[in-house]
Amino acid sequence: QSQLVESGGGLVQPGGSLRLSCAASGFTLDYYTVAWFRQAPGKEREWVSDINSGGDVTYYADSVEGRFTISRDNAKNTLHLQMNSLKPEDTAVYFCANRYLQVWGQGTLVTVSS
């Protein structure tokens, strides 16, 4: 059974950093383009970032470009999202996803507040 499990969320002050992780099981992560999404309270889920199977091509939403970095550790079958210069508007539940296999994680909550 294919599964994604996120971790690393928490409470951080504005300007701070967090690193999210997404552990894959039941499939080999580096065969696929994978993504991070987020859903803020009362809002629709929005795409944040993609990384291709080779790990050398990445895309970011304008709202996070220059602050977030997506990466993958194929040896550990894990996806990461390094989030720097966090803003209150980054507060959301963050999900990793393999859209090709239609596999989503359960999400991890990031709260940016002083």
C-alpha positions as a Markdown table, in Angstrom:
| # | Residue | x | y | z |
|---|---|---|---|---|
| 1 | Gln | 0.0 | 0.0 | 0.0 |
| 2 | Ser | 1.4 | 3.4 | -1.0 |
| 3 | Gln | 1.6 | 5.9 | 1.8 |
| 4 | Leu | 3.0 | 9.4 | 2.5 |
| 5 | Val | 3.6 | 10.6 | 6.1 |
| 6 | Glu | 4.5 | 14.2 | 6.8 |
| 7 | Ser | 6.4 | 15.5 | 9.9 |
| 8 | Gly | 8.1 | 18.6 | 11.1 |
| 9 | Gly | 5.3 | 21.1 | 11.5 |
| 10 | Gly | 4.9 | 23.3 | 14.5 |
| 11 | Leu | 4.7 | 26.8 | 15.9 |
| 12 | Val | 7.3 | 29.3 | 14.7 |
| 13 | Gln | 7.7 | 33.0 | 15.0 |
| 14 | Pro | 7.6 | 35.3 | 11.9 |
| 15 | Gly | 10.9 | 35.2 | 10.2 |
| 16 | Gly | 11.7 | 31.8 | 11.5 |
| 17 | Ser | 12.4 | 28.5 | 9.7 |
| 18 | Leu | 11.0 | 25.0 | 9.7 |
| 19 | Arg | 11.9 | 21.9 | 7.7 |
| 20 | Leu | 9.1 | 19.5 | 6.7 |
| 21 | Ser | 9.7 | 15.9 | 5.8 |
| 22 | Cys | 7.6 | 13.4 | 3.9 |
| 23 | Ala | 8.4 | 9.8 | 4.2 |
| 24 | Ala | 7.2 | 7.5 | 1.4 |
| 25 | Ser | 6.4 | 3.8 | 1.6 |
| 26 | Gly | 5.0 | 1.3 | -0.8 |
| 27 | Phe | 6.5 | 3.0 | -3.8 |
| 28 | Thr | 9.9 | 4.4 | -4.9 |
| 29 | Leu | 9.8 | 8.2 | -4.5 |
| 30 | Asp | 12.4 | 9.0 | -7.1 |
| 31 | Tyr | 10.4 | 7.5 | -9.9 |
| 32 | Tyr | 7.9 | 10.4 | -9.7 |
| 33 | Thr | 7.4 | 14.1 | -9.7 |
| 34 | Val | 6.2 | 14.9 | -6.2 |
| 35 | Ala | 4.7 | 18.0 | -4.7 |
| 36 | Trp | 3.9 | 20.0 | -1.6 |
| 37 | Phe | 0.5 | 21.6 | -1.2 |
| 38 | Arg | -1.0 | 23.6 | 1.7 |
| 39 | Gln | -4.4 | 24.5 | 3.0 |
| 40 | Ala | -4.9 | 27.6 | 5.2 |
| 41 | Pro | -7.9 | 27.8 | 7.5 |
| 42 | Gly | -11.0 | 28.6 | 5.5 |
| 43 | Lys | -9.3 | 28.5 | 2.2 |
| 44 | Glu | -8.9 | 26.0 | -0.6 |
| 45 | Arg | -5.9 | 23.8 | -0.9 |
| 46 | Glu | -3.1 | 25.4 | -3.0 |
| 47 | Trp | 0.0 | 24.1 | -4.7 |
| 48 | Val | 3.3 | 25.1 | -3.2 |
| 49 | Ser | 6.1 | 23.3 | -5.0 |
| 50 | Asp | 7.1 | 20.5 | -7.3 |
| 51 | Ile | 10.3 | 18.5 | -7.8 |
| 52 | Asn | 10.9 | 16.2 | -10.7 |
| 53 | Ser | 12.0 | 12.6 | -10.5 |
| 54 | Gly | 15.7 | 13.5 | -11.1 |
| 55 | Gly | 15.6 | 16.1 | -8.4 |
| 56 | Asp | 17.1 | 18.7 | -10.7 |
| 57 | Val | 14.0 | 20.6 | -11.7 |
| 58 | Thr | 11.9 | 22.5 | -9.2 |
| 59 | Tyr | 8.9 | 24.8 | -9.3 |
| 60 | Tyr | 7.5 | 27.1 | -6.7 |
| 61 | Ala | 4.4 | 29.2 | -6.2 |
| 62 | Asp | 5.1 | 32.9 | -6.4 |
| 63 | Ser | 4.1 | 33.3 | -2.8 |
| 64 | Val | 7.0 | 31.1 | -1.6 |
| 65 | Glu | 9.6 | 31.6 | -4.3 |
| 66 | Gly | 13.0 | 32.5 | -2.8 |
| 67 | Arg | 11.9 | 31.4 | 0.7 |
| 68 | Phe | 11.1 | 27.7 | 0.4 |
| 69 | Thr | 13.3 | 25.0 | -1.0 |
| 70 | Ile | 12.0 | 21.5 | -2.0 |
| 71 | Ser | 14.5 | 18.6 | -2.1 |
| 72 | Arg | 14.5 | 14.8 | -2.0 |
| 73 | Asp | 16.6 | 12.2 | -0.4 |
| 74 | Asn | 16.1 | 9.2 | -2.6 |
| 75 | Ala | 18.3 | 7.0 | -0.4 |
| 76 | Lys | 15.8 | 7.5 | 2.4 |
| 77 | Asn | 12.7 | 7.7 | 0.1 |
| 78 | Thr | 11.9 | 11.1 | 1.7 |
| 79 | Leu | 10.9 | 14.5 | 0.4 |
| 80 | His | 11.7 | 17.7 | 2.3 |
| 81 | Leu | 10.5 | 21.3 | 2.3 |
| 82 | Gln | 12.8 | 23.9 | 3.9 |
| 83 | Met | 10.9 | 27.0 | 4.8 |
| 84 | Asn | 12.7 | 30.2 | 5.7 |
| 85 | Ser | 11.6 | 33.7 | 6.4 |
| 86 | Leu | 8.2 | 32.4 | 7.4 |
| 87 | Lys | 5.2 | 34.8 | 7.4 |
| 88 | Pro | 1.9 | 34.6 | 9.2 |
| 89 | Glu | 0.2 | 33.9 | 5.9 |
| 90 | Asp | 2.2 | 30.7 | 5.6 |
| 91 | Thr | 0.1 | 29.3 | 8.4 |
| 92 | Ala | -1.6 | 26.1 | 6.9 |
| 93 | Val | -1.7 | 22.4 | 6.9 |
| 94 | Tyr | 1.0 | 21.2 | 4.6 |
| 95 | Phe | 0.6 | 18.0 | 2.5 |
| 96 | Cys | 2.9 | 16.1 | 0.3 |
| 97 | Ala | 1.5 | 14.4 | -2.7 |
| 98 | Asn | 2.2 | 11.9 | -5.5 |
| 99 | Arg | -0.4 | 13.1 | -8.0 |
| 100 | Tyr | 0.4 | 10.4 | -10.5 |
| 101 | Leu | -0.5 | 7.7 | -8.0 |
| 102 | Gln | -3.1 | 9.9 | -6.3 |
| 103 | Val | -1.4 | 9.4 | -2.9 |
| 104 | Trp | -1.6 | 12.2 | -0.3 |
| 105 | Gly | -0.3 | 12.5 | 3.2 |
| 106 | Gln | -2.4 | 13.3 | 6.2 |
| 107 | Gly | -0.8 | 16.8 | 6.5 |
| 108 | Thr | 1.3 | 18.6 | 9.1 |
| 109 | Leu | 0.3 | 21.9 | 10.7 |
| 110 | Val | 2.5 | 24.9 | 10.4 |
| 111 | Thr | 1.6 | 27.9 | 12.5 |
| 112 | Val | 3.5 | 31.2 | 12.1 |
| 113 | Ser | 2.7 | 33.5 | 15.0 |
| 114 | Ser | 4.3 | 35.7 | 17.5 |
